[in-house]
């Protein structure tokens, strides 16, 4: 354990300006990665097996459009996402990238002026799908010291902290290179304490719904993690049925 332990997940919630900058970064990286690669755009995405690379970008562009148009009543639901794919499904890859690029500055302004948790969740979604696409192409991107992770982790730690406290799960000490060691949950009320140290990338994928139950159980836990595993399955993230190896 590190000597200095942060006791509040909210300390990792970055500013709206940071979220806006991180969102621009992810959009720019995905555009640079995919622009002109028409021959590969229908390749299946292992992390999202129902989607091709192009459909994943349709979701990213569609989400940007919905943020710009404040079409957020059903945000995050399957129906909301399906409407995005229906709306953009007949567009070419570059056309969808163009739509996302066009909306990006307005989205960034929206995130800069939104509650920190909103910005962090938007960056988490975009960053998660960037790595999903990279996995489909076999072209890993930035996995350490990524400013987008620094924003996305704020959402993951805050929501995990809330879930642990609400359900009286064991307290968790999570250590990553970017966050240091953060205590999630209330140690005074927790029945036990568990710790895990992960790379930034592995923390993003494990807490972001990209590791199976078997993979989650196999993380380098210090303590009995079994009572904590329910925090990895929420309305926002769900582990895949099979292992995702990246």
N, C-alpha and C positions, 0 to 999 in steps of 0.2 A: 504494500500500500504506500502511496505517497504521503508525506507528512501533512501537507496542506490539502484538505479535502473540501471542495465546494459543496455546501449543503443545500443549494437551491438550483434546480434545473433552469429556472428562468434567467439566470445569469448568462446563459448561452443564447438567449434570444437576441439576435442582432437587430440593429436599427432598420427602419424602412429603407433608408438609403443603401445600406449594405445588401438588403434583399433585392432592391432594384438592380444594383450593380451585378450581383450574382446571377440574376435572371438573364440579364444581357449577355453575360459571359457564357452561360449554358446555351442560349439560343445561337450565339455566334459560333460556338464549337460544333454544334450539331449541323448548322448550315455548312460550315467548312468541311465537315466530314462527309456529308451526303450530296452536296450540290453536283449535279451531272451524272450521278451513279444510277442511271435508270435501270441498267441491267441487273442490279442487285436489290432493287427496291421491293420486290415481292418475296424476298427471302423471309422465312418464318423467324420470329423472335422467340428464342427459347424461354425467356423470362415471362413472355406474354404469348403463349402458344396459339391463341386464337387470332393473333394479329401478325401482319407482315410489317416490315420496316416502314413502308409507306403509310400503313394504317396507324402505326404508332405516332408518326409525324402528324397525321390527321388529328389525332387526339391532342397533341401539343398545340397545333395551330387552332383547333377548335376551342380548346380551353382558353387560349389567348383571346379569341373572338368573343367568347362568353364573358370573360372578365371585362373586356372593353364595353360590351353591350349590357353589362350587369345582369346577365342571364344566369343567376346563381341560386335560384329557388331550390333546384334539385341537384346542386353541385355535388359531385362525387358519386352519384348513384349510377347504376348500370344504364338507366334510361337516358341520363344526361350525356354519358359517354357515347352511347349508341347513336344519339341524335347528331353528335359531332361527326361520327364516321359516315352516317347517312348523308349529311350535308356536304361533306368533302370527298366522299368515297370515289367519285369519278374524276377527280383532279389528278394530274400527273404529280410526281414527286417534287419537281422543281416549282410547280405552281403552288403546291401546299407550303413549301419552304418560303416562297414569296409572300404568301398570306401571313405566315407567322412573322416574318421580318417586318412587314408593314405594321403589324399590331404591336410589336415589341416595345416601342417607346411609350405608347399609351399604357401598356400593361405595367411597365417600369414606373411610370408616374403614379399609377393606381397603387402599386405595392409600396412605394415610398410614403404614401399618405394613409396606408391601411394599418390596422393593429399589427404588431410584430408577428403574432402567431399566423396571421393570414399570409404575410410575406414569406415566412419560413415554410409554410405548407406548400405554397406555390413553387418555391425553389426546390423543395424536396421532390415534388412530382416531376418537375422538369429534369432534375439531375438523375433521378432514378431511371427515367426513360432514356436519358442519354446513355447510361451504362447498359441498359437493356439492348439498345441499338448496337452499341459497341460489342456486346457479347455476341450478337447475331453475325457481326462482321468479323469477329476474331481480332479486333483492333482496340485493345485497352487504351483508355485515356488517362487523365490525371487521377491518381489514386491517393496521393499524399499532398498535404499542404494546399489543398484546393479551397479557395475562398467560398466556393459554392457549398462545399461540405460544411464549412464553418457556420453558414446560415441554416442549412437543412437540419443539422444536428440539434439546433434549438427547438425545432418542432418535435423531433423524436424524443429528446430527453424530457421536455415539458409534458408531453402526452403520456410517456411511460411513468413519470413521477406521479401524475394524477391517477393513473390506473392503479399503481401500487398502493397509494394512500387510500383510494376509494374501496379497494377490495382487501385491505389488510394483508397484502402479499409480503413476503420477506423484503427487507430493504436491499437495494442493489447498489454496489459501488462499481460504476462503469469508468474505465480508463481508456482514453484514446490519445494519440499524439496531439491532436488539436484541442481537446477539452481538458486534458489532465484527468484528474480523478474527481468524479461528481457523485454525490450520494443522492440516490433516487428513492423516495419514500421517507417515512418518519422513523428514524432509528429508535426513538423512545417508545413507539407503539408497535414496531414490527416484531413478529414472532421469531425472526432469525435474520441473518445477514449473509448475502452472497456477493461475490465479486467476480469481475471478468475484465480482462485487458485485451483490447482488439485494435487492429489497425483502423484508420479512418474508413477505408473502403469496406472492410468486413463489418464494422458497426453500421454503416449505411445500409448494407445489404441484409444484415440480420434483423435489425430493428425496422427496416423498411419493407419487409414482406418478401424477401428474395432468398430465404433459406428455409428448407423443409424442417419438419419437426425433428427428424433424425439429425440433420445438420445442426440445429439449434441445441439439441441435447449434447452434441459432441464439441461444443465450444469449450475453451479452456476455463471452465468454471472453478472457482474456489468456494466450495460449499455445495449444498444440495440445491440445484437449480430447478428441480421438477416442479415445486410449487410456483415458480416464477414464469414458467413457460406460457401460461395463458395471456401474459402481457404482450406476447408477440402476435396475437390474433385478435384484431379489433375490427370495428366498422371501417377503418381506414386502410389497414394492411392485413393481409391473410397469407400465411406461408403456402408455398406451392405443394402439391401432392408429392412430387418427386424431387430429388436432389438437383440443385442448380450449381454446376461446377464452373467457375470462372477463373 
